[in-house]
Amino acid sequence: MPDGALVSPPRRQIARQTPRAIMFQNFYAPGQEKKLDPAFIPHDGTRNARTDYREVALFVRMYHAGQHRAAEYTGIVSPKFGDKTRISGVDFLRFVENHPGSDVYFINPYPINAYYAFNVWEHGEICHAGLISVAQDLFDRAGIRCDLAALGRNSHATLLYCNYWLGNERFWDRFIDLNLRLLRAAESLPARARERLFALDPDYPDPVPILPFVFERVFSTLLLLDTSLKGCAYPQSREYILRSNAGSLDEVVIGESFMEMVDEIDRRGEYDERDRALFRSLQHLKRRLNGRVI
């Protein structure tokens, strides 16, 4: 895993933050530092700009530097936080302040995904064919007992595809432990398995290996595996969800047609085979609407 120390934030900047929550914001390209949210503390990530591990390397370095203990709740987000979430840093920090008692607070910029995918892994299989097989091999080698193909439901209460969260030390400890086990397993893979994990994803428009798409699903997986952790999701209205970052036409059509039905299933909180069948049908519908008939 690439090395590189985190830049310590100036004391005067920390003093301006709420004493309960501090969010760092990473920048990795020239000019990005001028566009960061003023409520967040800039973090110079230019030395980590091209790593295959992406955000997970930032998390690990932040943790090992002890920077996650700068406040009761800490996190580090990308420079695209505002563009993707359409809320300000002040709004998010205020949300954390107004909802005490959780281990982690988060906002998902892709909430529409909850209306056609049962969980993050089934969604991953739609967008990145073969992801579950690659990820399951990595989880198995890491000694993490988890059948990804049979994992439970990721409703809005646990659904997140990025690093937009603030967690306490308890959450950080468990999140980093899970990531480190997976990272060690990735580093020790035999050549054939390593090639699958680091191979460029043919379904993605940019030349990105499949590995980051495994690690971006660790957050939601952890909340399903460790139910003692209490997560708190930023509330999102129907209009916000339909206008979300991932709201392509096929997803908006599904959201408008099935939102109430899926929300009612999630309010019930118990999922049977009929519910799984509904999500399989919605996935099939998404592929058809997207011109990918199976």
C-alpha positions in Angstrom: 0.0 0.0 0.0 1.4 3.4 -0.9 3.1 5.5 1.8 2.7 9.2 2.6 2.0 11.1 5.7 -1.1 13.2 6.2 -0.7 16.9 6.5 -1.6 18.0 10.1 -4.4 20.6 10.1 -3.5 24.1 11.5 -4.8 24.6 15.0 -6.7 27.7 14.1 -8.7 25.8 11.6 -9.6 23.1 14.0 -10.7 25.7 16.5 -13.3 27.1 14.1 -14.9 23.7 13.7 -17.6 22.3 16.0 -15.8 20.6 18.9 -17.8 17.5 18.3 -17.2 16.9 14.6 -14.4 17.6 12.1 -14.5 16.8 8.4 -11.3 16.9 6.3 -11.6 17.4 2.6 -9.0 15.8 0.3 -7.7 17.5 -2.8 -5.4 15.8 -5.3 -5.2 18.0 -8.4 -4.0 21.6 -9.0 -6.7 24.1 -8.4 -9.0 21.8 -6.3 -7.9 23.4 -3.1 -9.6 26.7 -4.1 -13.0 25.0 -4.5 -13.2 23.1 -1.2 -16.0 23.6 1.3 -15.1 26.3 3.8 -16.6 24.3 6.6 -14.1 21.4 6.1 -10.4 21.3 6.7 -8.3 21.0 3.5 -6.1 17.9 3.2 -3.3 17.7 0.7 -3.7 14.3 -1.0 -1.6 15.0 -4.1 0.9 12.4 -3.1 -1.9 9.8 -3.2 -3.5 10.9 -6.4 -2.8 7.9 -8.6 -3.0 5.0 -6.2 -5.2 2.0 -7.1 -6.5 2.0 -3.5 -8.0 5.4 -3.8 -9.9 6.6 -0.6 -9.1 3.5 1.5 -5.4 4.5 1.5 -6.4 7.9 2.9 -8.5 6.3 5.6 -5.7 4.0 6.7 -3.1 6.8 6.8 -5.4 9.1 8.7 -6.1 6.3 11.2 -2.4 5.3 11.7 -1.6 9.0 12.2 -4.2 9.2 15.0 -5.9 12.0 13.1 -9.3 10.3 13.4 -9.2 11.3 17.1 -9.1 15.0 16.3 -12.7 15.2 17.4 -15.4 12.9 18.7 -16.5 12.4 15.0 -14.1 12.7 12.1 -14.0 11.8 8.4 -12.4 12.7 5.1 -14.4 13.4 1.9 -13.5 14.0 -1.7 -13.4 17.5 -3.4 -16.7 16.6 -5.1 -18.7 16.4 -1.9 -20.8 19.5 -2.7 -21.3 18.7 -6.3 -22.5 15.1 -5.6 -24.6 15.7 -2.4 -25.9 19.2 -3.3 -25.6 20.2 0.4 -23.1 22.4 2.1 -20.6 21.3 4.7 -22.4 23.4 7.3 -25.6 21.6 6.6 -23.9 18.2 7.1 -22.1 19.2 10.3 -25.4 20.7 11.6 -27.1 17.4 10.9 -24.5 15.6 13.0 -24.9 18.1 15.8 -28.7 17.7 15.8 -28.8 13.9 15.9 -26.6 12.8 18.8 -26.1 9.1 19.8 -24.9 7.4 16.7 -21.5 5.9 15.8 -21.4 7.2 12.2 -23.3 9.8 10.2 -23.4 9.7 6.4 -25.0 11.0 3.2 -25.5 8.9 0.1 -25.3 10.8 -3.1 -26.8 7.8 -5.0 -30.1 7.1 -3.1 -32.0 6.2 -6.2 -30.0 2.9 -6.3 -32.1 1.7 -3.3 -35.1 1.3 -5.6 -33.7 -1.3 -8.0 -30.9 -3.1 -6.1 -31.4 -5.1 -2.9 -28.0 -4.2 -1.6 -24.6 -2.8 -2.6 -23.4 -6.1 -4.0 -26.3 -6.8 -6.2 -26.0 -3.2 -7.4 -22.3 -3.9 -8.0 -23.1 -6.9 -10.1 -25.3 -4.7 -12.4 -22.6 -2.1 -12.9 -19.5 -4.3 -12.7 -20.2 -7.8 -13.9 -18.3 -10.4 -11.9 -17.7 -8.1 -8.9 -19.3 -10.4 -6.3 -17.1 -13.3 -7.4 -13.9 -11.2 -7.2 -15.0 -9.7 -3.8 -16.0 -13.0 -2.3 -12.6 -14.5 -3.1 -11.0 -11.5 -1.3 -13.3 -11.8 1.7 -12.6 -15.5 1.9 -8.8 -15.0 1.8 -9.1 -12.3 4.5 -10.9 -14.8 6.7 -14.1 -12.7 6.8 -17.1 -14.9 7.1 -19.7 -13.4 4.8 -21.7 -14.7 1.9 -21.9 -11.6 -0.3 -24.5 -13.1 -2.6 -26.8 -13.7 0.3 -26.2 -10.5 2.2 -29.2 -8.6 3.7 -30.9 -5.5 2.5 -29.2 -2.1 2.3 -32.0 0.3 2.7 -31.3 4.0 3.1 -30.4 3.2 6.7 -27.2 1.5 5.6 -26.7 2.5 1.9 -23.5 4.3 0.9 -21.2 4.1 -2.1 -18.6 6.7 -1.1 -16.6 8.2 1.7 -19.1 10.8 2.8 -19.3 9.9 6.5 -18.2 11.1 10.0 -17.5 8.3 12.5 -16.5 8.0 16.1 -13.4 6.1 17.3 -15.5 2.9 17.8 -16.6 3.0 14.2 -13.2 3.9 12.9 -11.6 0.9 14.8 -14.0 -1.6 13.2 -14.0 0.0 9.7 -10.2 0.1 9.5 -9.9 -3.4 10.9 -12.1 -4.8 8.1 -10.3 -2.8 5.4 -6.9 -3.8 6.6 -7.8 -7.4 6.6 -9.0 -7.0 3.0 -5.9 -5.0 2.0 -3.5 -7.6 3.4 -5.4 -10.3 1.5 -5.2 -8.2 -1.7 -1.4 -7.8 -1.3 -0.9 -11.5 -0.9 -3.0 -12.7 -3.7 -1.6 -15.2 -6.2 -1.0 -13.7 -9.7 -4.2 -14.9 -11.3 -6.4 -13.6 -8.5 -4.5 -10.4 -8.3 -4.9 -9.8 -12.0 -8.7 -10.1 -11.6 -8.8 -7.6 -8.7 -6.5 -5.0 -10.4 -7.7 -5.5 -14.0 -9.4 -2.4 -15.5 -13.2 -2.6 -15.4 -14.5 -2.8 -19.0 -17.9 -1.5 -17.9 -16.6 1.7 -16.5 -16.0 4.8 -18.7 -12.6 5.6 -17.0 -9.6 3.3 -16.8 -10.2 2.1 -13.2 -9.5 -1.3 -11.7 -12.3 -3.2 -10.1 -10.6 -3.0 -6.7 -12.0 0.4 -5.7 -15.6 -0.8 -6.4 -15.0 -3.6 -3.8 -13.8 -1.2 -1.1 -16.5 1.4 -1.7 -19.0 -1.3 -0.6 -17.2 -2.1 2.7 -19.0 0.7 4.6 -22.5 -0.7 3.9 -21.3 -4.3 4.4 -19.9 -3.5 7.8 -23.2 -2.0 9.0 -25.0 -5.2 8.0 -22.3 -7.5 9.6 -22.0 -5.5 12.8 -25.5 -4.5 13.9 -24.1 -3.1 17.2 -22.8 -0.1 15.2 -25.5 2.6 14.9 -25.5 4.6 11.7 -27.5 7.7 11.0 -28.3 8.6 7.4 -28.9 12.2 6.2 -32.7 12.5 5.5 -33.6 12.8 1.8 -36.9 13.8 0.3 -38.6 12.1 -2.7 -37.7 15.1 -4.9 -34.0 15.0 -3.7 -33.8 11.2 -4.4 -35.3 11.6 -7.9 -32.8 14.4 -8.7 -29.8 12.5 -7.2 -26.4 12.3 -8.7 -27.0 8.9 -10.4 -30.5 9.8 -11.6 -30.3 8.7 -15.2 -33.6 8.4 -17.0 -34.1 4.6 -16.4 -33.5 5.1 -12.7 -35.9 8.0 -12.4 -38.6 6.0 -14.1 -38.1 3.1 -11.7 -38.0 5.5 -8.7 -41.2 7.3 -9.7 -43.0 4.0 -10.3 -41.8 1.9 -7.3 -40.6 4.3 -4.6 -43.7 3.9 -2.4 -43.7 0.1 -2.7 -40.0 -0.2 -1.8 -40.3 2.3 1.0 -43.1 0.3 2.5 -41.1 -2.9 2.3 -38.2 -1.1 4.1 -40.6 0.2 6.8 -41.7 -3.3 7.4 -38.0 -4.3 7.8 -38.5 -8.0 7.1 -37.6 -9.3 3.7 -38.8 -12.6 2.2 -38.3 -14.3 -1.1 -41.1 -12.3 -2.7 -39.2 -9.1 -1.9 -36.0 -10.5 -3.3 -37.9 -11.5 -6.4 -39.3 -7.9 -6.7 -35.7 -6.5 -6.7 -34.6 -9.0 -9.3 -37.5 -7.9 -11.5 -36.5 -4.2 -10.9 -32.9 -5.0 -11.9 -34.2 -6.7 -15.1 -36.4 -3.7 -15.8 -33.4 -1.3 -15.3 -31.4 -3.3 -17.9 -34.2 -3.2 -20.3 -34.8 0.5 -19.9 -31.0 1.0 -20.3 -31.0 -1.1 -23.5 -29.2 -4.0 -21.9 -31.8 -6.8 -22.3 -30.8 -10.0 -20.6 
